């Protein structure tokens, strides 16, 4: 797999000459200093990698000729929708990046009582776009050709009310089951992880009323970013491809 692998948000097909997006151009030309004739790999989220050769490079734009396509088969058989309580600073960025590397399918940032983050609608959309770029970068690095979507942030109550048939899990230090001892099988999970400070008692009760099963992650107290990644790893070990 090429290290020069980039997300190009446009339709791609063999034989096509494609003008690289501003983000890809900046990385390919300004950072890596690649030139006409150098090989790169592009993907657009359709599950394929497209082998391409830089056909034109100027100071303001670059084009590539797509010469081959490869179906990428590295998606987990387990679909995980992570509902993550919004945490401050780099913790949220770290959680998103690593959860994508571990194979999460969708991410919804959640406003909870203890999330401590207040954003108006404009700043919130900019933040979502920033989080989506982190997801794209994680896909570039990890070789994923399907890009998980960062959903618009919403309240925990709204997320709990969404209809779905997933196995619903909520991390809780006094739960009956660990992930490894869950008695059921599934191909899709909706995983709820609280922010720094965890969910409130009332929020835990709301989750239980929405049929979320409390699960245990061992006897130690984990930080929010550790808890999310530990739970995803355990789920992939039991139901997925780890």
C-alpha positions as a printed Julia matrix, in Angstrom:
242×3 Matrix{Float64}:
   0.0     0.0     0.0
   1.39    3.39   -1.0
   2.37    5.82    1.75
   1.38    8.59   -0.66
  -2.33    7.95   -0.16
  -4.86   10.78   -0.16
  -8.59   11.4     0.11
 -10.01   13.02   -3.03
 -13.63   14.04   -2.5
 -14.84   13.52   -6.07
 -15.91   10.69   -8.4
 -12.92    8.62   -9.61
 -12.52    6.16  -12.47
  -9.71    4.57  -14.45
  -8.57    6.71  -17.39
  -9.8     9.92  -15.79
  -7.59   12.98  -15.43
  -8.49   14.53  -12.08
  -7.54   17.92  -10.66
  -6.4    17.37   -7.1
  -8.34   19.11   -4.33
  -6.68   21.98   -2.47
  -5.99   19.76    0.55
  -4.39   17.0    -1.55
  -2.47   19.53   -3.64
  -1.06   21.16   -0.51
   0.18   17.84    0.84
   1.42   16.4    -2.44
   3.22   19.46   -3.8
   3.97   21.78   -0.9
   4.74   19.19    1.77
   6.03   16.11   -0.06
   7.44   18.03   -3.04
   6.23   15.38   -5.49
   6.64   16.09   -9.17
   5.22   15.1   -12.56
   5.58   11.34  -13.02
   5.44   10.47   -9.32
   2.91    7.87   -8.21
   0.15    8.46   -5.66
  -2.93    6.6    -4.46
  -6.35    8.25   -4.16
  -9.59    7.17   -2.5
 -12.99    8.83   -2.22
 -14.82    6.63    0.29
 -16.35    4.19   -2.21
 -14.29    1.26   -0.9
 -11.55    1.39   -3.55
  -8.03    2.72   -3.91
  -7.13    4.35   -7.23
  -3.53    4.23   -8.44
  -2.56    7.44  -10.2
   0.42    9.27  -11.67
   0.93   13.0   -11.39
   0.48   14.28  -14.91
   0.77   18.03  -14.36
   2.17   20.02  -11.46
   2.2    23.82  -11.25
   2.47   26.35   -8.45
  -1.29   26.54   -8.01
  -2.69   23.12   -8.92
  -1.85   19.57   -9.87
  -3.55   16.85  -11.91
  -3.24   13.08  -11.84
  -4.1    10.36  -14.33
  -5.91    7.41  -12.74
  -4.36    4.21  -14.09
  -5.73    1.44  -11.87
  -8.27    0.56   -9.2
  -8.22   -1.9    -6.31
 -11.14   -2.98   -4.13
 -10.08   -2.65   -0.48
 -11.42   -5.32    1.85
 -10.41   -4.23    5.33
 -13.72   -3.11    6.86
 -14.8    -4.92   10.0
 -17.86   -7.2     9.83
 -18.99   -5.32   12.95
 -20.65   -1.93   12.46
 -20.0     0.31   15.48
 -21.83    3.61   15.92
 -19.98    5.52   18.63
 -21.97    8.06   20.62
 -19.19   10.01   22.31
 -19.76   12.62   24.98
 -17.86   15.7    23.8
 -14.63   16.15   25.73
 -12.34   19.16   25.89
  -9.28   19.93   23.79
  -7.24   17.18   22.21
  -9.07   14.34   23.97
 -11.96   14.38   21.5
  -9.59   14.58   18.52
  -7.57   11.64   19.87
 -10.71    9.56   20.45
 -11.98   10.14   16.91
  -8.62    9.4    15.3
  -7.99    6.14   17.16
 -11.58    4.9    16.97
 -11.4     5.16   13.17
  -8.13    3.23   13.14
  -9.9     0.53   15.19
 -12.77    0.31   12.68
 -15.66    2.39   14.02
 -18.36    3.01   11.37
 -20.12    6.19   12.53
 -19.53    8.8    15.22
 -22.04   11.13   16.84
 -20.65   13.78   19.23
 -23.03   14.13   22.17
 -23.86   17.03   24.46
 -24.23   15.72   28.0
 -24.57   17.32   31.41
 -20.84   17.12   32.1
 -19.4    17.69   28.62
 -18.44   21.28   29.5
 -18.38   22.43   25.85
 -20.62   25.27   24.64
 -20.7    26.12   20.92
 -23.13   28.1    18.78
 -24.42   26.55   15.55
 -21.76   28.14   13.3
 -18.83   27.16   15.52
 -20.34   23.71   15.99
 -20.44   23.07   12.24
 -16.83   24.24   11.9
 -15.91   21.85   14.71
 -17.73   18.99   12.97
 -15.81   19.72    9.76
 -12.56   19.7    11.73
 -13.48   16.35   13.29
 -14.35   14.96    9.83
 -10.88   15.97    8.59
  -9.35   14.06   11.5
 -11.39   11.02   10.45
 -10.23   11.37    6.84
  -6.6    11.63    7.96
  -7.02    8.49   10.07
  -8.4     6.66    7.0
  -5.43    7.82    4.91
  -3.03    6.47    7.52
  -4.81    3.21    8.34
  -5.63    2.17    4.78
  -9.42    2.39    5.12
 -11.18    3.17    1.84
 -14.58    3.72    3.47
 -14.79    6.97    5.45
 -16.87    7.01    8.66
 -19.18    9.98    8.96
 -19.06   12.39   11.88
 -22.74   13.14   12.42
 -23.95   16.56   13.57
 -23.6    16.9    17.34
 -26.81   16.45   19.29
 -28.07   16.03   22.81
 -27.79   12.62   24.45
 -31.58   12.51   24.75
 -32.01   12.97   20.98
 -29.47   10.24   20.22
 -31.08    7.79   22.63
 -34.44    8.28   20.92
 -33.19    7.41   17.42
 -34.83    4.18   16.18
 -32.41    1.34   15.41
 -31.94   -2.4    15.79
 -28.35   -2.3    17.05
 -27.09   -3.95   20.2
 -27.0    -0.96   22.58
 -24.21   -0.74   25.14
 -23.35    1.79   27.83
 -20.17    1.65   29.91
 -20.89    1.38   33.63
 -18.54    0.47   36.53
 -21.19   -1.65   38.28
 -22.51   -3.54   35.26
 -23.35   -7.24   35.31
 -21.59   -8.09   32.04
 -18.22   -7.33   30.56
 -18.11   -7.12   26.78
 -16.41  -10.52   26.61
 -19.22  -12.17   28.61
 -22.18  -10.68   26.72
 -24.45  -13.65   25.96
 -25.71  -12.36   22.6
 -24.23  -12.11   19.09
 -24.53   -9.12   16.78
 -23.2    -7.45   13.64
 -24.02   -3.87   14.72
 -23.46   -2.02   17.98
 -24.44    1.39   19.27
 -21.83    2.28   21.91
 -22.4     5.11   24.39
 -19.34    6.65   26.07
 -19.61    9.57   28.47
 -17.35   12.66   28.55
 -14.83   13.59   31.23
 -16.6    12.99   34.52
 -18.87   10.4    32.95
 -22.63   10.4    32.56
 -24.87   11.62   35.34
 -27.1     9.2    37.22
 -30.11   10.62   35.38
 -28.41   10.08   31.99
 -27.5     6.51   32.9
 -31.15    5.94   33.8
 -32.24    7.46   30.45
 -29.9     5.09   28.64
 -31.29    2.07   30.48
 -34.84    3.16   29.62
 -33.72    3.28   25.97
 -32.61   -0.38   26.27
 -28.89    0.26   26.56
 -27.18   -2.63   28.35
 -24.62   -1.58   30.99
 -21.22   -3.19   30.38
 -18.1    -3.27   32.52
 -14.55   -2.43   31.42
 -12.7    -3.96   34.35
 -12.07   -2.8    37.91
 -10.14    0.4    37.11
 -11.49    3.87   36.35
 -10.63    4.83   32.76
 -10.41    8.27   31.18
 -13.04    8.94   28.54
 -10.65    8.5    25.59
  -9.24    5.29   27.1
 -12.71    3.92   27.79
 -13.9     4.45   24.21
 -10.86    2.79   22.64
 -10.84   -0.07   25.14
 -14.52   -0.77   24.47
 -14.12   -0.64   20.68
 -11.15   -3.02   20.88
 -13.08   -5.44   23.08
 -16.06   -5.31   20.7
 -13.82   -6.0    17.7
 -12.28   -8.95   19.55
 -15.68  -10.47   20.35
 -17.74   -9.59   17.28
 -15.35   -8.11   14.7
 -11.97   -8.78   13.13
  -9.39   -8.45   15.91
